[in-house]
């Protein structure tokens, strides 16, 4: 883990260090997601393809429900009742 100290300007702006930009794969004009949770801030690059970025999200949940096809069949059978 690298640690770099940056200074806020009088307009509350900061320069994202080169190592941080490189780690995130950022270039001039790119957008960044700022996640704030319990006193911590995380930066993520905005993905070019949201569908690809979200693919597989919740995979463990679907597996615990017997897989997507099983869950879908159960839901559809509930409609007929």
Backbone as numpy.savetxt, mean C-alpha at the origin, in Angstrom:
# Nx Ny Nz CAx CAy CAz Cx Cy Cz
18.76 -1.21 7.97 17.91 -0.04 7.97 18.81 1.20 7.97
18.53 2.12 7.08 19.25 3.39 7.04 18.45 4.44 7.80
19.14 5.33 8.46 18.51 6.44 9.15 19.13 7.73 8.63
18.28 8.64 8.20 18.74 9.93 7.71 17.90 11.01 8.37
18.52 12.05 8.86 17.82 13.16 9.48 17.63 14.25 8.42
16.41 14.74 8.30 16.12 15.84 7.38 15.54 17.00 8.17
15.61 18.18 7.61 15.13 19.38 8.29 13.94 19.94 7.53
12.91 20.34 8.28 11.75 20.98 7.67 12.06 22.45 7.42
11.60 22.93 6.28 11.77 24.35 5.97 10.73 25.15 6.75
10.81 26.47 6.65 9.82 27.30 7.35 8.43 27.15 6.75
8.34 26.50 5.58 7.03 26.19 4.96 6.63 24.74 5.21
7.29 24.07 6.17 7.02 22.67 6.53 7.27 21.70 5.38
8.24 22.00 4.55 8.62 21.12 3.45 9.96 20.48 3.77
10.17 19.31 3.16 11.46 18.64 3.32 11.85 18.01 2.00
13.13 17.77 1.83 13.63 17.08 0.65 13.76 15.61 1.02
13.16 14.75 0.23 13.28 13.32 0.45 14.68 12.90 0.01
15.47 12.33 0.92 16.85 11.99 0.58 16.97 11.04 -0.61
18.06 11.14 -1.32 18.30 10.33 -2.51 18.14 8.84 -2.23
18.68 8.38 -1.10 18.57 6.96 -0.78 17.11 6.54 -0.60
16.30 7.40 -0.01 14.87 7.10 0.17 14.16 7.07 -1.18
14.47 8.04 -2.05 13.87 8.07 -3.39 14.25 6.82 -4.17
15.51 6.42 -4.06 15.97 5.23 -4.78 15.30 3.97 -4.24
15.16 3.88 -2.91 14.53 2.71 -2.31 13.08 2.56 -2.74
12.40 3.69 -2.94 11.00 3.67 -3.37 10.85 3.68 -4.88
11.95 3.87 -5.59 11.89 3.92 -7.06 11.21 5.18 -7.57
11.39 6.28 -6.86 10.71 7.53 -7.21 11.55 8.37 -8.17
10.83 9.05 -9.06 11.46 10.00 -9.99 10.70 11.32 -9.88
11.28 12.40 -10.38 10.57 13.69 -10.32 9.17 13.59 -10.92
8.20 14.13 -10.22 6.81 14.12 -10.68 6.00 12.94 -10.17
6.66 11.93 -9.58 5.93 10.78 -9.03 5.13 11.22 -7.81
4.09 10.46 -7.53 3.25 10.73 -6.36 3.56 9.72 -5.28
3.33 10.12 -4.03 3.65 9.29 -2.87 2.42 9.19 -1.98
2.15 7.98 -1.47 1.10 7.76 -0.49 1.72 7.96 0.88
1.08 8.75 1.74 1.55 8.98 3.10 0.59 8.27 4.05
1.08 7.23 4.71 0.28 6.48 5.67 0.65 6.95 7.08
-0.36 7.33 7.85 -0.13 7.80 9.22 -0.90 6.86 10.14
-0.17 6.21 11.07 -0.80 5.25 11.97 -0.04 5.20 13.28
-0.75 5.48 14.36 -0.20 5.38 15.71 1.15 6.08 15.86
1.24 7.30 15.40 2.44 8.10 15.58 3.57 7.79 14.62
3.33 6.92 13.64 4.35 6.61 12.64 3.85 7.04 11.27
4.79 7.39 10.41 4.48 7.79 9.05 5.26 6.88 8.11
4.57 6.36 7.11 5.22 5.54 6.10 4.92 6.13 4.73
5.91 6.06 3.86 5.76 6.55 2.50 5.77 5.37 1.54
4.84 5.37 0.61 4.76 4.35 -0.42 4.59 5.02 -1.77
5.22 4.49 -2.81 4.98 5.06 -4.13 3.57 4.73 -4.59
2.92 5.66 -5.28 1.61 5.38 -5.86 1.84 4.40 -7.01
1.17 3.25 -6.97 1.41 2.26 -8.02 0.84 2.71 -9.36
1.51 2.33 -10.42 1.01 2.64 -11.76 -0.19 1.79 -12.11
-0.28 0.61 -11.51 -1.36 -0.33 -11.78 -1.96 -0.78 -10.45
-3.09 -0.17 -10.07 -3.70 -0.49 -8.78 -4.17 -1.94 -8.74
-4.69 -2.47 -9.84 -5.17 -3.85 -9.85 -4.02 -4.81 -9.54
-2.88 -4.60 -10.15 -1.72 -5.44 -9.89 -1.21 -5.27 -8.47
-1.27 -4.05 -7.98 -0.80 -3.75 -6.62 -1.66 -4.46 -5.57
-2.98 -4.51 -5.81 -3.91 -5.10 -4.85 -4.10 -6.60 -5.05
-3.57 -7.14 -6.13 -3.74 -8.57 -6.41 -3.19 -9.40 -5.25
-3.99 -10.33 -4.79 -3.57 -11.21 -3.71 -3.89 -10.67 -2.33
-4.40 -9.44 -2.26 -4.74 -8.87 -0.96 -5.88 -9.68 -0.34
-5.73 -10.09 0.88 -6.75 -10.89 1.55 -6.71 -12.36 1.18
-5.61 -12.82 0.60 -5.49 -14.20 0.17 -5.73 -15.18 1.32
-5.19 -14.86 2.49 -5.36 -15.73 3.64 -6.82 -15.82 4.06
-7.54 -14.70 3.94 -8.96 -14.70 4.30 -9.74 -15.62 3.39
-9.50 -15.53 2.09 -10.23 -16.37 1.14 -9.90 -17.84 1.36
-8.66 -18.15 1.69 -8.29 -19.53 1.95 -9.01 -20.06 3.19
-9.17 -19.21 4.21 -9.86 -19.65 5.42 -11.35 -19.88 5.16
-11.89 -19.28 4.10 -13.30 -19.48 3.74 -13.47 -20.63 2.76
-12.40 -21.36 2.47 -12.47 -22.50 1.56 -12.15 -22.15 0.13
-11.65 -20.98 -0.11 -11.32 -20.55 -1.47 -12.44 -19.72 -2.05
-12.11 -18.94 -3.05 -13.08 -18.03 -3.66 -14.25 -18.75 -4.30
-13.99 -19.87 -4.99 -15.07 -20.59 -5.67 -16.06 -21.18 -4.67
-15.54 -21.76 -3.60 -16.41 -22.34 -2.56 -17.26 -21.25 -1.92
-16.64 -20.13 -1.60 -17.38 -19.03 -0.99 -18.47 -18.53 -1.93
-18.14 -18.39 -3.22 -19.10 -17.91 -4.20 -20.27 -18.88 -4.33
-20.02 -20.18 -4.35 -21.10 -21.17 -4.43 -22.01 -21.09 -3.21
-21.42 -20.92 -2.03 -22.22 -20.81 -0.80 -23.09 -19.56 -0.84
-22.54 -18.46 -1.29 -23.32 -17.22 -1.38 -24.46 -17.37 -2.37
-24.18 -17.95 -3.53 -25.23 -18.10 -4.55 -26.33 -19.05 -4.08
-25.95 -20.11 -3.35 -26.98 -21.03 -2.85 -27.85 -20.35 -1.79
-27.29 -19.40 -1.05 -28.06 -18.67 -0.05 -29.10 -17.77 -0.71
-28.84 -17.33 -1.94 -29.80 -16.48 -2.64 -31.09 -17.23 -2.96
-30.95 -18.55 -3.22 -32.10 -19.35 -3.62 -33.02 -19.70 -2.45
-32.56 -19.48 -1.26 -33.36 -19.86 -0.08 -34.37 -18.82 0.26
